[in-house]
């Protein structure tokens, strides 16, 4: 924080001081209040290259590449309206390992904070979060699972603005005709990620939907249930 920013915070504290009931441990109160308004971030590798991860009190709020810590901080403040500072060593040690394991396909619990989204966006992101590695789902399926049948275009907008890509794997959501569709980090990057997870984009285009012989359920080509029922 530079001197100008420090002076702005000091002025703000002086402005609200007269509206707060006096009590003994005021220094501790200010420290807790500032902690509640400031998120943390750390830097790590990922399948799309180096990224920054921002964490609030309820979990990870944002994941994105950036050219520098300063660039990430500016973008985060503009998007979320919150301050963010480098995470403590303990937080990095605890959370970075979990994130790395999750991105490698391991089943680990990583707390996510989607509080900055609308109810519809949250339902979509929660639905996409559970798409397994090595599988994809079409926009129309996500829309239906999120309780908004026919809202494929709206689902696409949510995917484009996904605040936590990779952990909410929007690259596993494809067009209804089996084509990969767009991706915030480029279509080529989406194709590469899917290939690394064992999905063939060419297979999806040739036969995006498969009917299972035992249940007559029509499922997307990579759906695990469909594949198992077809054996």
Buried (B, 14 or more C-beta within 10 A) or exposed (E): EEEEEEEEEEEEEEEEEEEEEEEEEEEEEEEEEEEEEEBBBBBBEBBBEEBBBBBBEEBBBBBBBBEEBEEBBEBBEEBBEBBBEEBEEEBBEEBBEBBBEBBEEEEEEBEBBBEBBEEBBBBBBBBBBEBBBBBBBBBBBBBBBBEBEEBBEBBBEBBEEBBBBBBBBBBBBBBBEBBBBEBBBEEEBBBBBBEEBEBEBEEBBEEBBBEBEEEEEEBBBBBEEBBEBEE
